[in-house]
């Protein structure tokens, strides 16, 4: 950290008075670990790489820093925050809008078809967007990034992964900003290849990188159940629900077909449940998200599309109906529970062939995933 200040209290750092009001009214009392280090790092003006697990305040870190950096009298785009999915962009927008309550900066969310007026985009102080929408606005000359102070790339391990399809978009965006623009990237996990890519466009960045053995989510009890088939998995899920009173639940499957099948099975058994996958239109996904937050139904069956892009405080229970193929996905999935220091439970259904993979996940995060106990209710 090059002897940068670490803030123990928000009042310890010279933040704007109206920003402090927004921070406390939002419900932040003390900075989290990533905020203690990340806010001073970003506000130093240096390029910054910030890695911290889900639910620890990464979004608050770059939102608070962005609002501190903005100069209100300059009606120009000073900060751009890019997210890989619309739901995550909306989440960042909601957080920064709440923190902005007393500052009243102009903030615009650019996703999908939500833009009714593109004539005055350059008068906004902060833009929250997905990469494709930002490039569309750049190519149509609706956005000018000449005066951009800060570019934040959230979920960088996805954004900078060739397989995810975002890397060329990020390159295009980087080519349209000044070399003096400060760049901040954040993620819960950062692979070696991702860090190598950052060397091509970041200038001697400060690194706040948590090791794998520090990534396990505190407050989340992790268990596994060894089962032989999907039908047995379904029966086990029914047993759990029959014996427990659980809050909002997210159940993850590895394929769209499996997620849809499980949803239909749960509906047949009279559960209020919705399915989310990449085939569902964005407007429908937004309605499902809002209804889930309101408690209209309590179970979401999803592919990995929502392992990152959803933030619901009431989620206390995550079931990996299928164990994720990639070790890096595990922490994102179980991180949907236990948000912001609350308790959560993650249960992994596995078969004999997956047992070794579970042990590799356990080793990767230096954590313990125990066999589900008979008295599971005491952890809920």
Backbone torsions as a table, in degrees:
resi	resn	phi	psi	omega
1	UNK	NA	-0.5	177.5
2	UNK	53.7	40.6	176.0
3	UNK	61.9	24.0	174.3
4	UNK	-65.9	150.7	178.6
5	UNK	-62.9	139.4	171.8
6	UNK	-108.8	121.8	-175.1
7	UNK	-91.0	128.4	178.0
8	UNK	-92.0	-26.6	177.7
9	UNK	-133.6	148.4	178.4
10	UNK	-61.1	-31.6	179.8
11	UNK	-70.7	-14.3	-179.1
12	UNK	-70.6	-20.6	-175.2
13	UNK	-109.7	143.0	-176.9
14	UNK	-73.6	66.3	176.5
15	UNK	-81.6	155.2	178.4
16	UNK	-59.5	142.4	-176.4
17	UNK	-59.4	-43.6	-179.6
18	UNK	-70.4	-25.3	174.2
19	UNK	-71.3	-42.2	176.5
20	UNK	-59.7	-40.5	176.7
21	UNK	-58.8	-43.7	180.0
22	UNK	-65.2	-38.8	179.5
23	UNK	-62.4	-47.8	-177.1
24	UNK	-73.6	-34.5	178.8
25	UNK	-71.3	-27.0	177.3
26	UNK	-70.7	-25.0	178.3
27	UNK	117.4	-3.0	174.1
28	UNK	-71.7	128.0	177.9
29	UNK	-104.4	-49.9	176.5
30	UNK	-130.9	149.6	178.8
31	UNK	-66.0	141.8	174.3
32	UNK	-75.1	175.2	-177.8
33	UNK	-58.1	-44.5	-179.7
34	UNK	-69.5	-32.0	178.0
35	UNK	-72.0	-36.0	178.7
36	UNK	-58.3	-38.9	-177.9
37	UNK	-96.9	-37.5	-172.2
38	UNK	-71.5	-40.5	-178.1
39	UNK	-63.3	-50.3	176.8
40	UNK	-61.1	-35.9	-179.7
41	UNK	-62.8	-49.1	-179.1
42	UNK	-64.8	-42.0	-177.1
43	UNK	-74.6	-7.6	173.3
44	UNK	-73.2	-15.9	-179.2
45	UNK	93.0	-5.2	-179.7
46	UNK	-81.7	148.7	167.7
47	UNK	-57.2	143.0	-172.1
48	UNK	-140.0	137.3	171.2
49	UNK	-111.6	118.4	-176.6
50	UNK	-121.1	116.8	177.7
51	UNK	-117.0	127.4	176.6
52	UNK	-158.7	150.6	-174.2
53	UNK	-65.9	165.1	179.7
54	UNK	-59.6	142.3	173.6
55	UNK	80.3	12.8	-177.4
56	UNK	-106.0	0.5	174.9
57	UNK	105.7	22.6	177.0
58	UNK	-62.0	-43.0	-178.9
59	UNK	-61.2	-44.4	176.9
60	UNK	-60.9	-34.6	-179.3
61	UNK	-60.5	-53.2	-176.9
62	UNK	-79.7	-23.4	176.7
63	UNK	-71.2	-45.1	177.5
64	UNK	-61.7	-45.1	-179.8
65	UNK	-62.5	-41.3	-179.8
66	UNK	-61.7	-44.8	-178.9
67	UNK	-66.8	-33.0	177.7
68	UNK	-69.0	-34.6	-176.3
69	UNK	-73.7	-32.4	-173.5
70	UNK	-63.3	138.3	171.3
71	UNK	-105.3	114.0	-170.6
72	UNK	-62.6	-36.1	-175.1
73	UNK	-68.2	-18.5	179.4
74	UNK	-93.3	105.0	-179.8
75	UNK	-84.8	78.0	-178.6
76	UNK	-154.1	160.0	-178.9
77	UNK	-73.4	114.1	-177.6
78	UNK	-108.2	-24.7	-179.3
79	UNK	-136.3	135.5	171.2
80	UNK	-124.4	129.6	177.1
81	UNK	-116.8	120.6	-176.1
82	UNK	-109.0	131.6	175.2
83	UNK	-120.2	153.7	-175.2
84	UNK	-79.8	-23.3	178.1
85	UNK	-131.5	157.2	-175.4
86	UNK	-62.6	-40.6	-177.7
87	UNK	-60.8	-38.1	179.7
88	UNK	-71.2	-36.9	175.4
89	UNK	-62.2	-42.1	177.4
90	UNK	-62.8	-40.1	179.1
91	UNK	-61.2	-47.3	178.8
92	UNK	-61.9	-40.7	179.2
93	UNK	-62.2	-42.8	-179.5
94	UNK	-65.1	-40.7	179.3
95	UNK	-65.9	-49.4	-175.9
96	UNK	-68.9	-31.2	177.3
97	UNK	-66.4	-38.2	177.4
98	UNK	-67.8	-43.2	178.6
99	UNK	-66.5	-24.8	-178.3
100	UNK	-84.4	3.6	-170.1
101	UNK	-54.9	-35.6	-177.5
102	UNK	-102.9	-10.9	179.4
103	UNK	-88.1	-37.4	178.9
104	UNK	61.3	39.9	172.1
105	UNK	-74.0	158.0	178.8
106	UNK	-86.4	117.7	-177.4
107	UNK	-125.9	133.5	-177.4
108	UNK	-123.5	134.3	174.7
109	UNK	-98.9	123.0	179.8
110	UNK	-115.7	98.8	175.4
111	UNK	-143.0	145.3	172.5
112	UNK	46.0	-129.5	-176.5
113	UNK	-104.0	29.3	-174.5
114	UNK	-84.0	0.5	-173.7
115	UNK	-95.9	113.8	178.6
116	UNK	-96.4	-30.4	-178.3
117	UNK	-130.9	112.1	-179.9
118	UNK	-105.2	8.9	-175.4
119	UNK	-79.6	-24.5	-175.0
120	UNK	-119.5	27.1	-178.0
121	UNK	-60.7	-34.4	-175.9
122	UNK	-71.4	-7.5	177.5
123	UNK	-90.2	-3.8	176.6
124	UNK	-79.1	146.4	177.7
125	UNK	-80.5	-36.9	-174.9
126	UNK	-133.8	135.6	176.1
127	UNK	-116.3	129.0	173.0
128	UNK	-110.2	128.9	-170.7
129	UNK	-159.1	170.3	166.1
130	UNK	-96.8	156.1	-174.3
131	UNK	-62.2	-40.0	-179.0
132	UNK	-62.3	-41.8	-179.9
133	UNK	-67.5	-39.0	178.8
134	UNK	-63.7	-44.0	179.3
135	UNK	-62.9	-38.9	177.3
136	UNK	-59.6	-42.4	179.5
137	UNK	-70.5	-33.8	176.5
138	UNK	-66.8	-46.7	-177.6
139	UNK	-65.9	-28.3	178.7
140	UNK	-93.5	10.6	177.4
141	UNK	60.1	29.2	177.5
142	UNK	-89.3	-17.1	-177.7
143	UNK	-130.3	135.9	177.0
144	UNK	-118.9	120.4	-177.2
145	UNK	-106.0	20.3	-176.6
146	UNK	-62.3	-30.3	-176.4
147	UNK	-106.4	18.9	-177.2
148	UNK	-66.5	127.2	177.6
149	UNK	-90.1	-40.2	-170.4
150	UNK	-139.5	129.6	172.5
151	UNK	-115.3	122.3	177.7
152	UNK	-108.9	126.1	176.7
153	UNK	-111.6	104.1	-178.6
154	UNK	-86.1	155.4	-176.9
155	UNK	50.7	54.1	-172.5
156	UNK	-63.4	-28.5	-179.3
157	UNK	-65.2	-27.6	174.4
158	UNK	-82.0	-44.2	-176.0
159	UNK	-63.1	-32.8	-175.0
160	UNK	-105.6	18.5	177.8
161	UNK	-99.2	120.8	-179.0
162	UNK	-54.4	-38.5	-176.2
163	UNK	-68.2	-27.5	-178.2
164	UNK	-77.5	-17.3	174.4
165	UNK	86.2	9.4	-177.7
166	UNK	-98.3	-18.2	-168.2
167	UNK	-58.8	-40.8	179.6
168	UNK	-67.0	-35.0	176.5
169	UNK	-65.2	-41.7	178.8
170	UNK	-63.5	-40.5	177.5
171	UNK	-60.2	-41.9	179.1
172	UNK	-62.1	-43.5	179.9
173	UNK	-64.8	-44.7	178.9
174	UNK	-58.4	-38.3	-179.6
175	UNK	-69.6	-14.2	-178.5
176	UNK	-103.8	10.2	176.3
177	UNK	-121.1	162.6	-179.8
178	UNK	-69.3	150.6	176.6
179	UNK	-67.6	-14.5	179.0
180	UNK	-90.4	-5.5	179.3
181	UNK	-66.4	131.4	177.4
182	UNK	-72.3	136.0	-179.6
183	UNK	-119.2	131.1	177.1
184	UNK	-124.3	130.4	174.1
185	UNK	-120.1	142.9	-179.1
186	UNK	-134.1	152.5	175.7
187	UNK	-171.9	161.0	173.3
188	UNK	-79.7	-30.6	178.2
189	UNK	-134.2	141.4	177.0
190	UNK	-133.7	114.8	-179.1
191	UNK	-80.8	160.4	-177.5
192	UNK	-56.4	-43.5	-179.6
193	UNK	-62.2	-37.2	179.1
194	UNK	-63.5	-45.2	179.2
195	UNK	-62.6	-35.1	177.0
196	UNK	-63.5	-41.0	-179.5
197	UNK	-63.6	-37.0	-177.5
198	UNK	-62.0	-25.8	-179.1
199	UNK	-64.0	-20.4	-177.6
200	UNK	-78.1	-22.0	-176.7
201	UNK	-134.0	-1.8	177.5
202	UNK	-106.7	147.6	-175.5
203	UNK	-103.3	98.6	176.3
204	UNK	44.3	59.0	-172.2
205	UNK	-69.3	148.1	166.9
206	UNK	-70.9	138.7	-177.6
207	UNK	-117.2	119.7	172.1
208	UNK	-112.6	88.0	-171.3
209	UNK	-118.9	121.1	178.9
210	UNK	-91.1	134.6	-179.0
211	UNK	-70.3	158.9	-179.6
212	UNK	-54.0	-38.9	-176.6
213	UNK	-74.4	-1.6	175.2
214	UNK	-108.4	2.4	-172.7
215	UNK	-87.7	-12.3	-177.9
216	UNK	-60.2	138.2	-175.9
217	UNK	-79.7	116.2	176.9
218	UNK	-65.0	144.4	176.8
219	UNK	88.3	-4.9	179.0
220	UNK	-108.4	116.8	176.2
221	UNK	-83.2	128.4	-174.6
222	UNK	-115.1	130.4	-177.7
223	UNK	-136.2	164.7	172.5
224	UNK	-133.8	155.7	174.8
225	UNK	-130.4	125.1	-178.9
226	UNK	-88.3	117.4	-175.0
227	UNK	-135.0	163.5	-172.2
228	UNK	-98.0	-30.2	-174.1
229	UNK	-150.5	168.4	179.9
230	UNK	-63.8	-36.1	178.8
231	UNK	-65.2	-36.9	176.3
232	UNK	-68.7	-36.4	175.2
233	UNK	-59.5	-44.3	179.3
234	UNK	-61.6	-44.4	179.0
235	UNK	-61.4	-40.5	179.2
236	UNK	-64.4	-41.2	178.1
237	UNK	-61.2	-41.9	178.3
238	UNK	-63.2	-39.3	178.2
239	UNK	-62.5	-41.8	179.6
240	UNK	-62.6	-47.1	-178.7
241	UNK	-67.8	-30.0	-179.5
242	UNK	-72.6	-23.3	-175.9
243	UNK	-105.9	-8.0	-175.7
244	UNK	-126.8	152.7	170.8
245	UNK	-108.8	100.4	-174.0
246	UNK	-110.2	157.0	177.3
247	UNK	-80.8	-159.9	-179.6
248	UNK	-56.8	138.5	-172.8
249	UNK	-125.1	140.9	169.4
250	UNK	-117.4	129.1	179.9
251	UNK	-116.9	126.2	-175.4
252	UNK	-108.1	135.2	174.8
253	UNK	-122.3	157.6	-177.2
254	UNK	-86.3	-9.4	-178.8
255	UNK	-140.0	155.7	176.9
256	UNK	-62.4	-42.5	-178.6
257	UNK	-60.5	-44.3	179.7
258	UNK	-65.9	-42.1	-179.2
259	UNK	-61.7	-42.4	-179.9
260	UNK	-67.6	-40.9	178.5
261	UNK	-61.1	-46.1	-179.0
262	UNK	-65.2	-38.7	177.7
263	UNK	-60.3	-45.8	179.3
264	UNK	-63.2	-39.0	178.0
265	UNK	-63.4	-41.4	179.9
266	UNK	-69.3	-39.0	176.8
267	UNK	-62.3	-41.7	179.3
268	UNK	-60.4	-29.7	178.9
269	UNK	-94.4	18.1	171.7
270	UNK	69.8	29.3	172.5
271	UNK	-90.8	142.4	174.5
272	UNK	-82.7	104.9	-170.3
273	UNK	-144.6	149.8	175.0
274	UNK	-130.3	154.3	179.7
275	UNK	-112.2	138.9	176.8
276	UNK	-124.7	127.1	171.5
277	UNK	-154.5	176.6	-173.9
278	UNK	-65.8	-14.4	-179.6
279	UNK	-83.6	-13.4	-177.4
280	UNK	-82.9	131.5	-177.2
281	UNK	-62.3	151.3	-174.3
282	UNK	-58.2	-43.5	-178.7
283	UNK	-61.2	-39.2	178.7
284	UNK	-67.7	-38.3	176.9
285	UNK	-63.0	-39.1	179.1
286	UNK	-65.4	-39.9	178.1
287	UNK	-65.1	-42.2	178.7
288	UNK	-61.6	-43.8	-179.9
289	UNK	-59.7	-46.4	-178.8
290	UNK	-65.6	-40.9	178.4
291	UNK	-66.3	-34.7	178.4
292	UNK	-65.4	-43.9	178.2
293	UNK	-61.8	-39.9	-178.2
294	UNK	-75.9	-10.9	179.2
295	UNK	84.1	17.6	177.9
296	UNK	-60.8	-36.3	172.0
297	UNK	-142.5	161.4	-171.0
298	UNK	-118.1	1.1	-178.5
299	UNK	-126.9	127.9	171.5
300	UNK	-115.0	127.8	170.3
301	UNK	-104.7	125.2	-170.7
302	UNK	-140.9	154.9	164.0
303	UNK	-84.2	-171.9	-177.7
304	UNK	-68.7	-2.8	-179.7
305	UNK	-59.9	-27.6	179.0
306	UNK	-111.9	19.5	176.0
307	UNK	-74.9	-15.2	179.4
308	UNK	-121.5	-38.1	-165.4
309	UNK	-87.6	28.3	179.3
310	UNK	-139.6	138.5	-178.7
311	UNK	-136.5	94.4	-178.7
312	UNK	-123.1	115.1	-174.7
313	UNK	-61.1	-26.0	-174.7
314	UNK	-78.8	-10.6	180.0
315	UNK	-70.5	114.1	179.6
316	UNK	-120.0	-0.2	-171.4
317	UNK	-141.5	121.7	177.8
318	UNK	-123.8	133.8	176.6
319	UNK	-120.6	122.2	169.6
320	UNK	-88.0	89.5	177.5
321	UNK	-59.1	-37.1	169.0
322	UNK	-117.1	134.1	174.4
323	UNK	-68.1	132.9	-177.4
324	UNK	-62.0	145.7	179.7
325	UNK	-66.6	-41.3	-175.7
326	UNK	-97.2	132.9	178.8
327	UNK	-57.8	-37.0	-176.2
328	UNK	-64.9	-25.2	-178.9
329	UNK	-74.4	-23.3	-173.7
330	UNK	-59.5	-47.3	-175.9
331	UNK	-67.7	-31.7	178.0
332	UNK	-69.0	-40.4	-179.7
333	UNK	-65.4	-54.9	-175.5
334	UNK	-70.5	-18.0	177.6
335	UNK	-71.3	-4.4	174.3
336	UNK	-71.4	-19.4	175.3
337	UNK	-104.5	169.9	177.4
338	UNK	62.6	34.8	-178.0
339	UNK	-70.7	138.7	172.8
340	UNK	53.8	45.6	173.3
341	UNK	86.0	-2.5	178.8
342	UNK	-78.9	159.4	178.7
343	UNK	-75.8	151.8	177.7
344	UNK	-152.3	164.7	178.7
345	UNK	-131.7	134.0	174.9
346	UNK	-122.6	127.8	179.3
347	UNK	-120.1	130.1	-178.1
348	UNK	-110.0	119.9	173.3
349	UNK	-88.5	124.0	-177.6
350	UNK	-134.6	160.8	171.2
351	UNK	-111.1	-179.3	-176.3
352	UNK	-57.3	-40.3	-176.8
353	UNK	-69.0	-24.8	-176.9
354	UNK	-90.3	-7.7	-175.6
355	UNK	-60.1	-43.0	179.5
356	UNK	-65.2	-36.2	177.8
357	UNK	-65.6	-39.6	176.6
358	UNK	-61.0	-41.3	179.7
359	UNK	-65.6	-33.5	177.0
360	UNK	-68.0	-38.9	175.7
361	UNK	-63.2	-42.7	179.1
362	UNK	-59.6	-43.8	179.8
363	UNK	-69.2	-40.2	-177.8
364	UNK	-59.0	-40.4	-178.3
365	UNK	-100.4	5.2	-177.7
366	UNK	47.8	52.3	-177.0
367	UNK	-127.6	178.3	176.2
368	UNK	-119.6	125.4	173.4
369	UNK	-115.2	104.1	-171.1
370	UNK	-92.5	158.8	173.5
371	UNK	-64.7	136.7	-174.9
372	UNK	-60.8	126.3	-178.8
373	UNK	-78.4	163.6	177.6
374	UNK	-64.9	-37.4	-177.4
375	UNK	-92.5	47.1	-177.9
376	UNK	-57.7	-26.3	-176.0
377	UNK	-60.5	-24.3	-177.5
378	UNK	-73.2	-14.2	179.4
379	UNK	-94.3	-13.9	-175.3
380	UNK	-79.0	NA	NA
